[in-house]
Amino acid sequence: MSTTAVQGPSRHPVASEALRDAGLRVTQSRAAVYAALAAHPHASADALFAAVGPLMPRLSRQSVYNALNDFADAGIVRRIEPAGQSMLFELRVSDNHHHLICTDCGTVADVDCAVGHAPCLTPSQDHGFAIASAEVTYWGLCSACAAAA
């Protein structure tokens, strides 16, 4: 199952600027991983390693994981954990958006926050929580897979 991204034009700052603004030291490997993620939203760590590895032969897979973990801890990367799939990462962190995932090919697309009552964006009971966001994942067939079915 491949994972491809569907997203509009990049709105992300240059890697060195984003890393400095997040209080992270700018290294060649971090900058390369950040740039690869900007080019490949909704990518797994392995996909990012495959994208960056040929450009930086001495880069280890663990360095990619470390960079992504540092980015997530600094709040400049969002982790997406679709059930039954590898963890994915994206740079779109400044809003409450959701994802569409194709159950056939694995394509992931961003979708702005759902509106209305379904699918339970307002819980029946909040148990005293001050709710800040909801993570909603829509599963189904993308248009290409639906047309091929």
PAMARBA-662748 format. One record per residue: residue in three letters; x negated, y, z negated of N, C-alpha, C, O in turn. Coordinates in steps of 0.001 Angstrom, whole numbers. Atoms other than C-alpha are relative to their C-alpha. Layout:
+------+---------+---------+---------+---------+---------+---------+---------+---------+---------+---------+---------+---------+
: code :      nX :      nY :      nZ :     caX :     caY :     caZ :      cX :      cY :      cZ :      oX :      oY :      oZ :
+------+---------+---------+---------+---------+---------+---------+---------+---------+---------+---------+---------+---------+
:  ALA :       X :       Y :       Z :       X :       Y :       Z :       X :       Y :       Z :       X :       Y :       Z :
...
+------+---------+---------+---------+---------+---------+---------+---------+---------+---------+---------+---------+---------+
//
This chain:
+------+---------+---------+---------+---------+---------+---------+---------+---------+---------+---------+---------+---------+
: code :      nX :      nY :      nZ :     caX :     caY :     caZ :      cX :      cY :      cZ :      oX :      oY :      oZ :
+------+---------+---------+---------+---------+---------+---------+---------+---------+---------+---------+---------+---------+
:  MET :    -856 :   -1178 :       0 :       0 :       0 :       0 :    -895 :    1231 :       0 :   -1708 :    1401 :    -909 :
:  SER :     816 :   -1210 :     -54 :   -1578 :    3284 :    1037 :     736 :    1149 :    -665 :    1961 :    1139 :    -790 :
:  THR :    -603 :   -1175 :     601 :   -1003 :    6583 :    -645 :    -425 :    1197 :     812 :   -1612 :    1513 :     896 :
:  THR :     282 :   -1222 :    -720 :    -757 :    9661 :    1477 :     786 :    1111 :    -655 :    1734 :     861 :   -1400 :
:  ALA :    -635 :   -1131 :     657 :     277 :   13099 :     438 :     786 :     820 :     992 :     410 :     943 :    2157 :
:  VAL :    -793 :    -919 :    -777 :    2937 :   15389 :    1738 :     114 :    1257 :    -839 :     742 :    1248 :   -1898 :
:  GLN :     -10 :   -1237 :     767 :    2469 :   18943 :     591 :    -242 :    1150 :     954 :    -788 :     966 :    2042 :
:  GLY :     195 :   -1190 :    -813 :    2439 :   22460 :    1946 :   -1441 :     445 :       4 :   -2313 :    -268 :    -493 :
:  PRO :    1352 :    -513 :     -75 :    -621 :   24605 :    2588 :    -634 :     112 :   -1384 :      48 :     347 :   -2382 :
:  SER :     716 :     -49 :    1269 :   -3286 :   24593 :     -99 :      99 :    1380 :    -625 :     -85 :    2398 :      43 :
:  ARG :     -91 :   -1242 :     756 :   -2803 :   27231 :   -2775 :    -999 :     -41 :   -1147 :    -808 :     645 :   -2152 :
:  HIS :     916 :     232 :    1090 :   -5773 :   26175 :   -4884 :   -1230 :     879 :     136 :   -1700 :    1138 :    1243 :
:  PRO :    1208 :    -811 :     -44 :   -8737 :   28329 :   -5853 :   -1206 :    -842 :     414 :   -1160 :   -2072 :     391 :
:  VAL :    1256 :     670 :    -326 :  -12254 :   27490 :   -4743 :    -446 :    -777 :   -1237 :    -226 :    -335 :   -2365 :
:  ALA :     363 :     898 :    1092 :  -13686 :   24662 :   -6859 :    -802 :     699 :   -1097 :    -469 :     572 :   -2276 :
:  SER :     850 :    -621 :    1027 :  -16377 :   26711 :   -8618 :     795 :     991 :    -847 :     593 :    1076 :   -2058 :
:  GLU :    -834 :    -965 :     720 :  -13855 :   29406 :   -9558 :     952 :    -716 :    -950 :    1098 :    -312 :   -2103 :
:  ALA :    -949 :     750 :     827 :  -11312 :   26888 :  -10860 :    -700 :    -643 :   -1194 :    -176 :    -625 :   -2308 :
:  LEU :     730 :     650 :    1081 :  -13917 :   25030 :  -12906 :    -445 :    1016 :   -1047 :    -292 :     783 :   -2246 :
:  ARG :     431 :   -1043 :     946 :  -15340 :   28207 :  -14452 :    1185 :     544 :    -788 :    1101 :     718 :   -2003 :
:  ASP :   -1192 :    -530 :     672 :  -11852 :   29551 :  -15214 :     525 :    -964 :   -1065 :    1128 :    -538 :   -2049 :
:  ALA :    -450 :    1011 :     957 :  -11107 :   26276 :  -17036 :   -1032 :    -241 :   -1104 :    -817 :   -1058 :   -1999 :
:  GLY :    1045 :     168 :    1013 :  -14295 :   26581 :  -19077 :    -884 :   -1207 :     221 :   -1569 :   -1660 :    -696 :
:  LEU :     822 :    1163 :    -323 :  -15987 :   23685 :  -17311 :   -1277 :     424 :     718 :   -1283 :    1385 :    1486 :
:  ARG :    1258 :    -249 :    -694 :  -19591 :   23631 :  -16161 :     172 :    -428 :    1460 :     746 :   -1479 :    1745 :
:  VAL :     -91 :     316 :   -1422 :  -19825 :   23701 :  -12378 :   -1182 :    -883 :     376 :   -2341 :    -479 :     275 :
:  THR :    1031 :     910 :    -500 :  -21718 :   20693 :  -11067 :     374 :    -371 :    1430 :    1514 :    -193 :    1858 :
:  GLN :    -261 :     388 :   -1385 :  -22051 :   19424 :   -7539 :    1073 :   -1089 :      68 :    1946 :   -1048 :     935 :
:  SER :    -978 :    1093 :     -47 :  -20065 :   16280 :   -8327 :    1401 :     487 :    -374 :    2377 :     103 :     270 :
:  ARG :   -1320 :    -529 :     366 :  -17233 :   18134 :  -10096 :     585 :     828 :    1137 :    1766 :     701 :    1460 :
:  ALA :    -483 :    -835 :   -1106 :  -16991 :   20643 :   -7249 :     452 :    -868 :    1170 :    1456 :    -562 :    1813 :
:  ALA :    -359 :     881 :   -1110 :  -16904 :   17824 :   -4689 :    1306 :    -740 :    -281 :    2145 :    -877 :     609 :
:  VAL :   -1239 :     701 :     359 :  -14182 :   15908 :   -6559 :    1184 :     962 :      61 :    2246 :     603 :     568 :
:  TYR :   -1071 :   -1000 :     -34 :  -12102 :   19087 :   -6976 :     383 :     311 :    1453 :    1567 :     351 :    1788 :
:  ALA :    -268 :    -315 :   -1413 :  -12450 :   19933 :   -3255 :     701 :   -1169 :     697 :    1602 :    -962 :    1509 :
:  ALA :    -651 :    1177 :    -601 :  -11512 :   16370 :   -2275 :    1451 :     -96 :    -446 :    2323 :    -453 :     346 :
:  LEU :   -1381 :      45 :     492 :   -8417 :   16543 :   -4473 :     845 :    1098 :     635 :    2030 :     893 :     900 :
:  ALA :    -726 :   -1069 :    -697 :   -7444 :   19871 :   -2895 :     371 :    -441 :    1414 :    1433 :     -83 :    1925 :
:  ALA :    -253 :     480 :   -1364 :   -7702 :   18173 :     510 :     917 :   -1219 :      24 :    1577 :   -1481 :    1029 :
:  HIS :    -778 :    1245 :      70 :   -5964 :   14963 :    -640 :     842 :     -26 :   -1268 :     524 :    -760 :   -2204 :
:  PRO :    -841 :      13 :    1200 :   -3206 :   15717 :   -3153 :     608 :   -1385 :    -223 :     796 :   -2150 :     723 :
:  HIS :    -592 :    1284 :     380 :   -1706 :   12741 :   -4998 :    -950 :   -1157 :     279 :    -517 :   -2241 :     670 :
:  ALA :    1002 :    1027 :    -273 :   -4945 :   10786 :   -4646 :    -362 :    -755 :   -1271 :    -299 :    -213 :   -2374 :
:  SER :     517 :     791 :    1117 :   -6201 :    7993 :   -6858 :   -1483 :     305 :    -158 :   -2104 :     881 :     735 :
:  ALA :    1433 :    -189 :     218 :   -9677 :    8102 :   -8367 :    -793 :    -767 :    1051 :   -1810 :    -273 :    1537 :
:  ASP :     709 :     785 :   -1010 :  -10730 :    5356 :   -5950 :      43 :     672 :    1366 :    -948 :     657 :    2096 :
:  ALA :     -98 :    -708 :   -1285 :   -9452 :    7324 :   -2949 :    -911 :    1221 :      11 :   -1528 :    1529 :    1031 :
:  LEU :     889 :   -1166 :      78 :  -11337 :   10397 :   -4136 :   -1463 :    -434 :      74 :   -2280 :     234 :     708 :
:  PHE :    1359 :     533 :     -89 :  -14485 :    8321 :   -4615 :    -329 :    -341 :    1454 :   -1430 :     -57 :    1925 :
:  ALA :     214 :     344 :   -1409 :  -14081 :    7032 :   -1045 :    -188 :    1253 :     857 :    -938 :    1233 :    1833 :
:  ALA :     122 :   -1243 :    -762 :  -13708 :   10616 :     208 :   -1312 :     718 :    -284 :   -1912 :    1296 :     622 :
:  VAL :    1191 :    -749 :     408 :  -16659 :   12051 :   -1727 :   -1272 :    -820 :     154 :   -2335 :    -267 :     437 :
:  GLY :    1175 :     877 :     -33 :  -19009 :    9043 :   -1724 :    -908 :     165 :    1198 :   -2123 :     259 :    1024 :
:  PRO :     874 :    -154 :   -1160 :  -20247 :    9403 :    1865 :    -763 :    1341 :      16 :   -1841 :    1438 :     602 :
:  LEU :     655 :   -1303 :      53 :  -21104 :   13062 :    1189 :   -1045 :      68 :   -1116 :   -1994 :     850 :   -1055 :
:  MET :     893 :      19 :    1164 :  -22843 :   12276 :   -2106 :    -312 :   -1450 :    -349 :     304 :   -2013 :   -1255 :
:  PRO :     274 :    1430 :     191 :  -24371 :    8789 :   -1944 :    -399 :    -386 :   -1426 :    -217 :   -1541 :   -1812 :
:  ARG :     416 :     325 :    1373 :  -25717 :    9001 :   -5529 :    1147 :     132 :   -1001 :     980 :    -196 :   -2175 :
:  LEU :   -1154 :    -157 :     874 :  -22264 :    9762 :   -6955 :     557 :   -1367 :    -372 :     743 :   -2220 :     496 :
:  SER :    -582 :    1275 :     437 :  -20861 :    6910 :   -9032 :    1512 :     135 :    -128 :    2050 :    1233 :    -273 :
:  ARG :   -1448 :      38 :     197 :  -17244 :    5878 :   -9300 :     338 :     535 :   -1394 :    1334 :    1238 :   -1569 :
:  GLN :    -229 :    -473 :    1366 :  -17514 :    6549 :  -13056 :     -76 :    1525 :     -71 :     658 :    2139 :    -845 :
:  SER :      91 :   -1471 :     -20 :  -18549 :   10159 :  -12319 :    1292 :     628 :     492 :    1696 :    1688 :      13 :
:  VAL :   -1286 :    -496 :    -501 :  -15323 :   10629 :  -10367 :    1044 :     -97 :   -1108 :    1786 :     855 :   -1347 :
:  TYR :    -938 :     161 :    1116 :  -13281 :    9230 :  -13265 :    -279 :    1023 :   -1098 :     649 :    1612 :   -1650 :
:  ASN :     361 :    -978 :    1032 :  -15189 :   11439 :  -15709 :     447 :    1402 :     381 :     998 :    2129 :    -446 :
:  ALA :    -396 :   -1330 :    -468 :  -14583 :   14554 :  -13606 :    1513 :     162 :     -86 :    1997 :    1188 :    -564 :
:  LEU :   -1458 :     -87 :      43 :  -10863 :   13810 :  -13281 :     513 :      89 :   -1429 :    1457 :     828 :   -1709 :
:  ASN :    -392 :     -53 :    1402 :  -10576 :   13201 :  -17016 :    -303 :    1385 :    -577 :     515 :    1938 :   -1312 :
:  ASP :     345 :   -1351 :     446 :  -12389 :   16500 :  -17715 :     997 :    1018 :     551 :    1434 :    1918 :    -166 :
:  PHE :    -956 :    -922 :    -623 :  -10078 :   18292 :  -15263 :    1359 :     -82 :    -690 :    1983 :     942 :    -966 :
:  ALA :   -1301 :     171 :     652 :   -6964 :   16817 :  -16882 :     -28 :     587 :   -1410 :     917 :    1258 :   -1825 :
:  ASP :     120 :    -550 :    1350 :   -8188 :   17701 :  -20372 :     -18 :    1526 :       9 :     462 :    2163 :    -928 :
:  ALA :      74 :   -1458 :    -128 :   -8836 :   21269 :  -19174 :    1289 :     597 :     568 :    1444 :    1818 :     603 :
:  GLY :   -1285 :    -476 :    -502 :   -5338 :   21487 :  -17659 :       5 :     447 :    1455 :     934 :    1130 :    1886 :
:  ILE :      22 :    -416 :   -1410 :   -6382 :   21972 :  -14029 :     403 :   -1132 :     940 :     484 :    -938 :    2153 :
:  VAL :    -455 :    1152 :    -771 :   -5272 :   18510 :  -12878 :    1141 :    -662 :    -758 :    1136 :    -730 :   -1987 :
:  ARG :   -1125 :     735 :     580 :   -2048 :   16637 :  -13473 :    -148 :   -1468 :     364 :    -428 :   -1816 :    1511 :
:  ARG :     -16 :    1444 :    -233 :   -1986 :   12874 :  -13871 :    1428 :    -411 :     352 :    2388 :      37 :    -273 :
:  ILE :   -1294 :     562 :    -380 :     859 :   11049 :  -12138 :    -149 :   -1503 :    -166 :   -1083 :   -2099 :     370 :
:  GLU :     113 :    1427 :     279 :    1506 :    7505 :  -13318 :    1222 :    -749 :     512 :    2088 :   -1130 :    -276 :
:  PRO :   -1143 :     731 :    -543 :    3952 :    5808 :  -10938 :     -45 :   -1472 :    -434 :   -1099 :   -2107 :    -397 :
:  ALA :     -89 :    1382 :     466 :    5128 :    2436 :  -12239 :    -541 :    -959 :    1055 :    -163 :    -890 :    2224 :
:  GLY :     515 :    1029 :    -898 :    3183 :    -445 :  -10713 :   -1045 :     473 :     984 :   -1425 :    -281 :    1879 :
:  GLN :    1003 :    -532 :    -924 :     653 :    1795 :   -8941 :   -1156 :     601 :    -779 :   -1063 :     819 :   -1987 :
:  SER :    1142 :    -669 :     608 :   -2725 :    3329 :   -9627 :     393 :    1414 :    -404 :    1271 :    2031 :     199 :
:  MET :    -223 :   -1385 :     409 :   -2778 :    6625 :  -11474 :    -432 :     916 :    1140 :   -1456 :     692 :    1786 :
:  LEU :     290 :    -985 :   -1039 :   -2702 :    9556 :   -9067 :    -269 :    1341 :    -664 :     106 :    1561 :   -1816 :
:  PHE :     347 :   -1313 :     526 :   -3969 :   13099 :   -9526 :     394 :    1065 :     998 :     404 :     831 :    2206 :
:  GLU :    -326 :   -1125 :    -861 :   -2920 :   16480 :   -8192 :    -403 :    1292 :    -684 :    -559 :    1341 :   -1904 :
:  LEU :     386 :   -1308 :     511 :   -3875 :   20127 :   -8591 :    1194 :     887 :    -296 :    1031 :    1948 :    -898 :
:  ARG :   -1194 :    -808 :     230 :    -305 :   21424 :   -8715 :     447 :    -190 :   -1447 :    1163 :   -1139 :   -1765 :
:  VAL :    -269 :     135 :    1427 :     -17 :   22010 :  -12460 :     798 :    1159 :    -583 :    1205 :    1100 :   -1743 :
:  SER :    -587 :   -1227 :     559 :    1595 :   25432 :  -12831 :    1520 :      35 :      21 :    2116 :    1064 :    -297 :
:  ASP :   -1459 :       1 :     -33 :    5212 :   24360 :  -12406 :     526 :   -1370 :    -415 :    -232 :   -2331 :    -544 :
:  ASN :    -643 :    1266 :     337 :    7674 :   21657 :  -13359 :     611 :    -551 :    1283 :    1757 :    -253 :    1620 :
:  HIS :    -515 :     610 :   -1227 :    8019 :   19688 :  -10144 :      -7 :   -1517 :    -167 :    -554 :   -2051 :   -1132 :
:  HIS :    -163 :    1442 :      71 :    8784 :   16064 :   -9436 :    -554 :    -638 :    1268 :   -1112 :      47 :    2126 :
:  HIS :     596 :     715 :   -1134 :    7791 :   13402 :   -6924 :     979 :    -978 :     632 :    1818 :   -1583 :     -35 :
:  LEU :    -685 :    1019 :    -785 :    9313 :   11277 :   -4193 :   -1079 :   -1015 :     368 :   -2151 :    -626 :     831 :
:  ILE :     984 :    1027 :    -333 :    7510 :    7947 :   -3688 :     670 :   -1056 :     866 :    1715 :   -1602 :     510 :
:  CYS :    -526 :    1025 :    -904 :    8091 :    5588 :    -783 :    -344 :   -1372 :    -560 :   -1502 :   -1659 :    -862 :
:  THR :     198 :    1341 :     551 :    8562 :    2035 :   -2029 :    -652 :    -942 :    1000 :   -1053 :   -2049 :     640 :
:  ASP :     604 :     858 :   -1021 :    7198 :     666 :    1250 :   -1463 :     374 :     240 :   -2347 :    -470 :      94 :
:  CYS :    1363 :    -393 :    -379 :    4108 :    2686 :    2235 :    -748 :     759 :   -1093 :   -1962 :     932 :    -994 :
:  GLY :     660 :    -695 :    1103 :    3391 :    4591 :    -989 :    -167 :    1490 :     176 :    -785 :    2136 :    -670 :
:  THR :      87 :   -1444 :    -202 :    3665 :    8093 :     455 :     607 :     724 :   -1196 :    1648 :     324 :   -1717 :
:  VAL :    -467 :    -802 :    1125 :    4074 :   10688 :   -2293 :     251 :    1416 :     501 :    -578 :    1984 :    1211 :
:  ALA :    -338 :   -1371 :    -385 :    5789 :   14034 :   -1773 :     450 :     766 :   -1233 :    1141 :     224 :   -2095 :
:  ASP :    -472 :    -874 :    1067 :    6316 :   16931 :   -4149 :    1423 :     441 :     307 :    1793 :     627 :    1466 :
:  VAL :   -1339 :    -560 :    -130 :    9863 :   18096 :   -4757 :     188 :     943 :   -1183 :    -131 :     597 :   -2321 :
:  ASP :    -205 :    -959 :    1066 :   10774 :   21182 :   -6730 :     976 :    -556 :   -1022 :    1713 :   -1500 :    -737 :
:  CYS :    -813 :     463 :    1113 :   12566 :   20742 :  -10043 :    1453 :    -210 :     431 :    2055 :     626 :    1105 :
:  ALA :   -1386 :     323 :    -329 :   15935 :   19073 :   -9695 :     946 :     972 :    -692 :     644 :    1504 :   -1760 :
:  VAL :   -1017 :    -883 :     569 :   19015 :   21143 :  -10345 :    1274 :    -796 :    -238 :    1472 :   -1859 :     350 :
:  GLY :   -1259 :     687 :     270 :   22391 :   20171 :  -11703 :    -141 :    -987 :   -1133 :   -1170 :   -1042 :   -1806 :
:  HIS :     -39 :     909 :    1141 :   23330 :   17497 :  -14179 :    -708 :   -1316 :     251 :   -1302 :   -1865 :    -676 :
:  ALA :     668 :    1270 :    -277 :   21992 :   14388 :  -12451 :   -1406 :     294 :     498 :   -1577 :    1299 :    1189 :
:  PRO :      25 :    1230 :     780 :   19600 :   12700 :  -13012 :    -427 :     221 :   -1450 :   -1583 :      -9 :   -1805 :
:  CYS :     208 :    -140 :    1449 :   19872 :   13491 :  -16715 :   -1166 :     909 :    -358 :   -2013 :     539 :   -1170 :
:  LEU :    1069 :    -934 :     329 :   17586 :   16517 :  -16806 :     201 :     605 :   -1380 :    -751 :    1072 :   -2006 :
:  THR :    -286 :    -432 :    1364 :   19292 :   17544 :  -20011 :     365 :   -1257 :    -770 :    1396 :   -1871 :    -495 :
:  PRO :    -289 :    1252 :     707 :   19109 :   14636 :  -22460 :    1276 :      97 :    -820 :    1684 :    1182 :   -1237 :
:  SER :   -1223 :      21 :     794 :   22230 :   13565 :  -24298 :    -270 :     426 :   -1436 :     620 :     950 :   -2107 :
:  GLN :     395 :    -457 :    1329 :   20349 :   14228 :  -27537 :   -1483 :     350 :      47 :   -2288 :    -426 :     563 :
:  ASP :    1404 :    -413 :     -71 :   17100 :   16144 :  -27950 :    -804 :    -354 :   -1243 :   -2013 :    -123 :   -1272 :
:  HIS :     675 :     437 :    1219 :   16261 :   14798 :  -31440 :    -888 :    1085 :    -596 :   -1903 :     782 :   -1223 :
:  GLY :     760 :   -1109 :     555 :   14986 :   18241 :  -32401 :   -1195 :     433 :     819 :   -1941 :    1319 :     403 :
:  PHE :    1125 :    -370 :    -860 :   12471 :   18434 :  -29560 :     297 :    1315 :     714 :    1438 :    1571 :    1099 :
:  ALA :     -93 :   -1178 :    -861 :   11852 :   21748 :  -27810 :    -506 :    -462 :    1364 :   -1714 :    -488 :    1601 :
:  ILE :     368 :     619 :   -1279 :   11872 :   20310 :  -24292 :    -625 :    1037 :     918 :     -62 :    2107 :    1150 :
:  ALA :     740 :    -906 :    -873 :    9322 :   21912 :  -21979 :     107 :    -397 :    1462 :      74 :     469 :    2337 :
:  SER :     -79 :     437 :   -1388 :    9637 :   19786 :  -18845 :     591 :   -1399 :      45 :     727 :   -2066 :    -981 :
:  ALA :    -493 :    1357 :    -230 :   11065 :   16603 :  -17380 :    -797 :    -583 :    1157 :   -1048 :      97 :    2153 :
:  GLU :     687 :     677 :   -1096 :    9188 :   14093 :  -15261 :     996 :    -925 :     670 :    1500 :   -1874 :      70 :
:  VAL :    -951 :     797 :    -758 :   11399 :   12669 :  -12594 :    -728 :    -544 :    1223 :   -1397 :     199 :    1940 :
:  THR :     565 :     616 :   -1191 :   10242 :   10223 :   -9953 :    1143 :    -612 :     791 :    1901 :   -1434 :     275 :
:  TYR :   -1007 :     554 :    -899 :   12505 :    9458 :   -7030 :    -680 :   -1089 :     828 :   -1744 :    -854 :    1402 :
:  TRP :     536 :    1126 :    -769 :   11880 :    6078 :   -5366 :     931 :    -300 :    1158 :    2152 :    -264 :    1004 :
:  GLY :    -800 :     345 :   -1169 :   13049 :    5141 :   -1893 :    -889 :    -124 :    1210 :   -2112 :    -182 :    1082 :
:  LEU :     749 :     100 :   -1237 :   12012 :    4877 :    1729 :    -202 :    1382 :     616 :     736 :    2173 :     715 :
:  CYS :     254 :   -1245 :    -725 :   10317 :    7783 :    3482 :     669 :    -106 :    1369 :    1108 :   -1186 :    1764 :
:  SER :    -706 :      17 :   -1288 :   11769 :    8759 :    6850 :    -650 :    -945 :    1004 :      53 :   -1589 :    1782 :
:  ALA :     676 :     895 :    -948 :    9112 :    6824 :    8800 :     306 :   -1471 :    -314 :     569 :   -2260 :     594 :
:  CYS :    -291 :    1395 :     374 :    9674 :    3598 :    6843 :    1479 :    -325 :     190 :    1827 :   -1439 :     580 :
:  ALA :   -1431 :     222 :    -196 :   13453 :    4023 :    6954 :     312 :    -203 :    1479 :    1159 :   -1024 :    1830 :
:  ALA :    -223 :     138 :   -1438 :   13306 :    4429 :   10734 :    -506 :   -1351 :     518 :      54 :   -1917 :    1457 :
:  ALA :     576 :    1286 :    -423 :   11153 :    1285 :   11047 :     755 :   -1188 :    -553 :     596 :   -2310 :     -72 :
:  ALA :    -711 :    1131 :     651 :   13446 :    -792 :    8829 :    1154 :    -493 :     830 :    1847 :   -1429 :     430 :
+------+---------+---------+---------+---------+---------+---------+---------+---------+---------+---------+---------+---------+
//
